[in-house]
Amino acid sequence: MPSVLLTDSISFELGALEPWPSDVKLYQPYEVEQILLQDQANSLAVQVFLRMCGLDFQVSPTTPTCCKVEMRSNAEHMSPSGKLPFIKCGAFVVADLDPVVSFVANKGINLTDHLDAAQKADMRAYMSLANNILGNAELYISWCDETVLNEVTGPRYGSVYSWPLNTLLTWRKQKQVTKKLTALGWITKTLDEVYEDVDHCCNALSERLGNHLYFFNDRCTELDAVVFGHVFTLLTTPLPDNRLASIVRSYPNLVEACQFLEKTFFQKPTAKTSDDDSDHFD
């Protein structure tokens, strides 16, 4: 393990010496056919973080302007850590938000210069809260709720594979997620307890946000990126039961901040009119 960490550290240091290339690509599964709740939330968090930093990544000719990603059916297996999304930046491949943040910071770009030590600690605590509660809830709903598993998760995850591979890979992934949730103590929760945890998490985030559009000092941070990824995903992903979206909608300031970030970092000024600004959240 130390040698792996040392290798990662050396790679990041070497990456810091290189300018941000013009052909950076972000890889994720296909959005409509394949991507699941947590992967979608993580992908959006990385995308908006890079935009907040003023860093762009290559536009795929086959994807909409607002989705500057490369979609691959085997993106999960292409990732060096198995986590999604990941970026290919020159000779470096970096997966998941925290490593991407560290990689970008090594290039002298970060979003937390305006925070003091206490605020940075608070930011990390709220990021952990959002990822641990909302992220695990997304996994639980996707893989442990039988209705969602059979109607949404299974068909999506196996959609790019032929039978029997689609069934075998879905079964294997479910076992992996179940093992993780068991270790975290989530597998024994009831569905109502999961919804209650999500409500408590959203309440804590809502209280921290207050009447602002950003969580700290009216400037964007990684926390804004993380919360945007989760909130946007929960609001816009169709599920057999819409209780997750209903819980998020009960905190209007979180929804408003999410809409603000979407308009600021994902939409061209002339792309939408005032009549359809809220289409994504209807």
C-alpha positions in Angstrom: 0.0 0.0 0.0 2.7 2.6 0.8 4.4 2.0 -2.6 1.0 2.5 -4.3 0.5 5.8 -2.4 4.0 6.9 -3.2 3.5 6.1 -6.9 0.2 8.2 -6.8 2.0 11.0 -5.1 4.9 11.1 -7.6 2.4 10.9 -10.5 0.4 13.9 -9.1 3.6 15.9 -8.6 4.7 15.1 -12.2 1.3 16.0 -13.4 1.5 19.4 -11.7 4.5 20.3 -13.9 2.4 19.9 -17.1 0.0 22.6 -18.3 -3.7 21.7 -18.5 -4.0 20.1 -21.9 -6.7 20.9 -24.5 -7.8 17.3 -25.1 -8.9 16.3 -21.6 -11.8 13.8 -21.6 -14.2 12.7 -18.9 -15.5 9.2 -19.1 -18.8 7.8 -17.7 -21.4 5.3 -18.7 -24.1 6.2 -21.2 -26.5 8.6 -19.5 -29.9 7.5 -20.8 -29.4 3.8 -21.2 -26.9 2.9 -18.5 -25.9 5.4 -15.8 -27.1 4.8 -12.3 -27.9 7.3 -9.5 -24.6 7.4 -7.7 -22.5 7.4 -10.9 -24.6 10.2 -12.3 -24.2 12.3 -9.1 -20.4 11.8 -9.1 -20.1 12.6 -12.8 -22.0 15.8 -12.4 -20.0 16.8 -9.3 -16.7 16.3 -11.3 -18.1 18.2 -14.3 -19.2 21.2 -12.4 -16.0 21.3 -10.3 -13.9 21.5 -13.4 -16.1 24.3 -14.8 -15.9 26.1 -11.4 -12.1 26.0 -11.8 -12.3 27.4 -15.3 -11.0 24.1 -16.7 -12.6 22.6 -19.7 -12.6 19.1 -21.1 -13.1 17.9 -24.6 -16.5 17.9 -26.2 -17.6 14.6 -27.7 -19.1 15.2 -31.2 -22.0 12.9 -30.3 -23.0 14.4 -27.0 -24.9 17.6 -26.2 -23.0 20.8 -25.6 -23.9 20.7 -21.9 -22.4 17.2 -21.5 -18.7 17.4 -22.3 -18.1 13.8 -21.7 -17.0 10.6 -23.4 -19.6 7.9 -22.8 -18.4 4.3 -22.8 -20.4 1.1 -22.0 -17.3 -0.3 -20.2 -16.4 3.0 -18.4 -16.5 1.3 -15.0 -13.9 -1.3 -16.1 -11.7 1.4 -17.8 -11.4 3.3 -14.5 -8.1 2.6 -12.7 -10.0 2.3 -9.4 -13.3 1.1 -10.7 -14.9 4.4 -9.6 -16.7 6.8 -11.9 -16.3 9.2 -13.5 -12.6 9.5 -14.5 -10.7 12.0 -16.5 -7.8 11.4 -18.9 -5.5 14.4 -18.7 -2.5 14.0 -20.9 -0.7 10.9 -19.7 -2.7 10.8 -16.4 -5.9 9.0 -15.6 -7.6 10.2 -12.5 -10.9 8.8 -11.1 -13.5 10.2 -8.6 -13.9 13.7 -7.3 -11.3 13.8 -4.4 -8.4 12.6 -6.5 -9.4 15.0 -9.3 -9.5 17.9 -6.8 -6.0 16.9 -5.6 -4.7 16.6 -9.1 -6.1 20.1 -10.0 -4.8 21.6 -6.8 -1.3 20.3 -7.6 -1.5 22.6 -10.7 -2.1 25.5 -8.4 -5.8 25.7 -8.9 -8.3 25.3 -6.0 -11.6 26.7 -4.8 -10.8 27.0 -1.1 -8.2 29.8 -1.0 -10.8 32.1 0.5 -11.6 29.7 3.4 -9.8 29.7 6.8 -8.8 26.4 8.5 -12.1 26.1 10.4 -14.2 26.7 7.3 -12.1 24.1 5.3 -12.8 21.6 8.1 -16.5 22.4 8.0 -16.5 22.0 4.2 -14.9 18.6 4.4 -17.4 17.5 7.1 -20.4 18.5 5.0 -18.9 16.9 1.9 -18.5 13.7 3.9 -22.1 14.0 5.2 -23.5 14.4 1.6 -21.5 11.6 0.1 -22.0 9.2 3.0 -25.8 9.8 3.4 -26.9 10.7 -0.1 -24.4 8.5 -1.9 -25.2 5.4 0.2 -28.9 6.2 -0.1 -28.5 6.2 -3.9 -26.8 2.8 -3.7 -29.4 1.4 -1.4 -32.4 2.6 -3.5 -30.7 1.4 -6.7 -29.7 -2.1 -5.5 -31.7 -3.0 -2.4 -35.1 -1.8 -3.3 -36.6 -4.7 -5.3 -38.9 -2.5 -7.4 -36.1 -0.1 -8.4 -33.7 -3.0 -8.9 -36.0 -4.8 -11.3 -37.5 -1.9 -13.1 -34.5 0.6 -13.3 -31.2 -0.6 -12.0 -31.1 -4.1 -13.6 -32.2 -3.1 -17.0 -29.9 -0.1 -17.1 -26.8 -1.8 -15.8 -27.2 -4.8 -18.1 -28.5 -2.9 -21.1 -25.2 -2.8 -23.0 -24.5 -6.6 -22.6 -26.1 -9.6 -24.2 -27.7 -12.5 -22.3 -26.4 -14.1 -20.1 -23.7 -11.6 -19.4 -26.2 -8.9 -18.6 -27.7 -11.0 -15.8 -24.4 -12.3 -14.5 -22.7 -8.8 -14.3 -25.8 -7.3 -12.7 -25.8 -10.0 -10.1 -22.1 -9.5 -9.4 -22.5 -5.8 -9.1 -25.4 -6.2 -6.7 -23.3 -8.5 -4.5 -20.5 -5.9 -4.5 -22.8 -3.1 -3.4 -24.5 -5.3 -0.8 -21.2 -6.2 0.7 -20.3 -2.5 0.9 -23.6 -1.5 2.4 -23.3 -4.3 4.9 -19.9 -3.1 6.0 -21.3 0.4 6.4 -24.3 -0.8 8.4 -26.8 0.3 5.8 -28.0 -3.1 4.7 -30.2 -3.5 7.8 -31.9 -0.2 7.3 -35.5 -0.1 6.2 -36.6 2.0 3.2 -38.3 4.4 5.6 -35.1 4.8 7.6 -33.1 5.5 4.4 -35.6 8.2 3.4 -35.4 9.6 6.9 -31.6 9.8 6.7 -31.9 11.6 3.4 -34.3 14.1 4.9 -32.0 14.8 7.9 -29.0 15.2 5.5 -30.9 17.7 3.3 -32.1 19.6 6.4 -28.5 19.9 7.6 -27.3 21.1 4.2 -30.3 23.5 3.9 -29.5 25.1 7.2 -25.8 25.5 6.3 -26.7 27.1 2.9 -29.3 29.5 4.4 -30.4 32.1 1.9 -27.2 32.0 -0.1 -26.5 30.3 -3.4 -23.1 29.0 -2.3 -22.2 27.3 1.0 -19.2 29.4 1.9 -18.6 33.2 1.5 -20.7 33.4 -1.6 -18.1 31.6 -3.6 -18.2 28.1 -5.0 -16.3 25.3 -3.4 -16.1 21.5 -3.8 -19.0 21.2 -1.4 -21.2 23.1 -3.9 -20.1 20.6 -6.6 -20.9 17.6 -4.5 -24.3 18.8 -3.4 -25.2 19.9 -7.0 -24.4 16.4 -8.3 -26.6 14.7 -5.7 -29.5 17.2 -5.7 -29.7 17.4 -9.5 -29.6 13.6 -9.8 -32.3 13.0 -7.2 -34.5 15.7 -8.8 -34.2 14.5 -12.4 -33.9 10.7 -12.3 -37.2 9.0 -12.9 -37.9 6.3 -10.3 -41.0 4.1 -9.5 -41.3 6.0 -6.2 -40.6 9.8 -6.3 -40.1 10.1 -2.6 -36.4 11.0 -2.9 -37.2 13.9 -5.3 -40.1 15.0 -3.0 -37.7 15.1 0.0 -35.3 17.3 -1.9 -38.0 19.6 -3.2 -39.1 20.2 0.4 -35.9 22.3 0.7 -36.4 25.1 -1.8 -33.0 26.7 -1.1 -31.2 23.5 -2.2 -33.3 23.4 -5.4 -32.7 27.1 -6.1 -28.9 26.7 -5.6 -28.9 23.6 -7.9 -30.8 25.5 -10.6 -28.4 28.5 -10.3 -25.4 26.2 -10.7 -26.9 24.5 -13.7 -27.6 27.8 -15.4 -24.2 29.2 -14.5 -22.0 26.3 -15.5 -24.0 24.1 -17.9 -26.2 26.3 -20.0 -25.3 28.9 -22.7 -27.0 32.2 -22.0 -29.1 31.8 -25.2 -29.8 28.1 -24.9 -33.0 28.5 -23.0 -35.7 31.1 -22.6 -37.3 32.2 -19.3 -40.3 30.1 -20.1 -38.4 26.8 -19.9 -35.7 27.6 -17.4 -37.1 25.1 -14.9 -37.7 22.2 -17.3 -35.1 20.0 -15.7 -36.9 20.2 -12.3 -40.6 19.8 -13.4 
